[in-house]
């Protein structure tokens, strides 16, 4: 599905292409990446920071290699598509004004991601 949304940073509207979550409630890859990252912290994380780590995981590159465009596109998708779904299933809390997101205390994150695995994979080849 392709949708146009205002940029989370207040810039011009962006086009986002996504695959809706399945009716069973299973998270797609971006949502699993976000949950894996959020499960490491007890405090809120800025959307921009979360987007950088999710984009790095999706691209299998170090976070330092994520450019501003990829970070912004990921932030838009998280803000408009993925975080609302994760809020609905009760695993994250998100403040759109401050752009801060955190895993909920009662989040059964292990149901969605294997949090015992390494933080992220990186294949430098």
C-alpha positions as CSV (number, residue, x, y, z in Angstrom):
1,X,0.0,0.0,0.0
2,X,1.3,3.4,-0.9
3,X,0.3,6.5,1.2
4,X,1.4,10.1,1.5
5,X,2.0,11.5,4.9
6,X,3.4,14.7,6.4
7,X,7.0,14.3,7.5
8,X,7.5,13.7,11.3
9,X,10.1,16.5,11.2
10,X,7.6,18.9,9.8
11,X,9.0,18.9,6.2
12,X,7.2,18.2,3.0
13,X,4.9,15.2,2.6
14,X,6.5,11.9,1.9
15,X,5.3,8.8,0.1
16,X,5.4,5.6,2.1
17,X,5.0,2.1,0.7
18,X,4.2,-0.6,3.2
19,X,2.7,-4.0,3.7
20,X,0.0,-4.0,6.3
21,X,0.3,-6.2,9.3
22,X,-1.4,-9.6,9.1
23,X,-4.8,-10.0,10.8
24,X,-3.2,-12.4,13.3
25,X,-1.4,-9.5,14.8
26,X,2.1,-10.7,13.9
27,X,4.6,-7.9,13.5
28,X,6.3,-7.3,10.2
29,X,10.1,-7.1,9.9
30,X,10.2,-3.3,10.7
31,X,8.1,-3.8,13.8
32,X,10.2,-6.7,15.0
33,X,13.4,-4.6,14.4
34,X,11.8,-1.7,16.4
35,X,10.8,-4.0,19.2
36,X,14.2,-5.6,19.4
37,X,15.8,-2.2,19.7
38,X,13.3,-0.9,22.3
39,X,13.5,-4.0,24.4
40,X,17.1,-3.0,25.3
41,X,16.0,0.2,27.0
42,X,13.8,1.1,30.0
43,X,13.6,4.7,29.0
44,X,12.0,6.4,25.9
45,X,14.0,6.7,22.7
46,X,13.7,9.4,20.1
47,X,11.9,8.4,16.9
48,X,14.9,9.6,14.9
49,X,17.2,7.3,16.8
50,X,14.9,4.4,16.6
51,X,14.5,5.0,12.8
52,X,18.3,5.0,12.4
53,X,18.7,1.6,14.1
54,X,15.7,0.1,12.3
55,X,17.0,1.3,8.9
56,X,20.4,-0.1,9.7
57,X,18.9,-3.5,10.6
58,X,16.8,-3.5,7.4
59,X,19.8,-2.6,5.3
60,X,22.1,-4.9,7.2
61,X,24.6,-2.0,7.6
62,X,26.1,-0.2,10.6
63,X,24.0,2.5,12.0
64,X,26.7,5.1,11.1
65,X,26.1,4.2,7.4
66,X,22.4,5.1,7.5
67,X,21.9,8.3,5.5
68,X,19.4,11.1,6.4
69,X,16.9,10.0,3.7
70,X,16.8,6.4,4.8
71,X,16.4,7.6,8.4
72,X,13.6,10.0,7.5
73,X,11.7,7.4,5.4
74,X,11.9,4.9,8.2
75,X,10.8,7.5,10.7
76,X,7.8,8.3,8.6
77,X,6.8,4.6,8.2
78,X,7.3,4.0,12.0
79,X,5.3,7.2,12.9
80,X,2.3,6.5,10.6
81,X,2.2,2.7,10.2
82,X,4.3,0.6,12.5
83,X,4.0,2.5,15.9
84,X,0.2,2.8,15.7
85,X,0.0,-0.9,15.2
86,X,2.4,-1.6,18.1
87,X,0.4,0.8,20.3
88,X,-2.8,-1.1,19.4
89,X,-1.4,-4.4,20.5
90,X,-0.1,-2.8,23.7
91,X,3.7,-3.3,23.3
92,X,4.8,0.4,22.9
93,X,3.8,3.8,24.1
94,X,4.5,6.8,21.7
95,X,4.2,10.5,22.2
96,X,3.9,12.1,18.7
97,X,4.6,15.6,20.0
98,X,7.9,14.8,21.6
99,X,8.6,11.9,19.1
100,X,9.6,9.6,22.0
101,X,8.8,5.9,22.0
102,X,9.2,3.2,24.7
103,X,8.3,-0.4,25.1
104,X,5.5,-0.8,27.7
105,X,6.3,-2.4,31.0
106,X,3.8,-5.1,30.3
107,X,4.9,-5.7,26.7
108,X,5.2,-9.4,25.9
109,X,8.1,-8.6,23.5
110,X,9.5,-12.1,23.5
111,X,6.3,-13.1,21.7
112,X,7.2,-10.9,18.8
113,X,11.1,-11.0,18.8
114,X,13.7,-13.3,20.2
115,X,15.4,-10.9,22.6
116,X,18.0,-13.4,23.6
117,X,19.7,-13.2,20.2
118,X,22.4,-10.6,19.6
119,X,21.4,-7.0,19.3
120,X,21.6,-7.0,15.5
121,X,23.2,-8.8,12.7
122,X,25.8,-7.1,10.5
123,X,27.4,-8.7,7.4
124,X,30.2,-6.4,6.4
125,X,30.6,-8.3,3.0
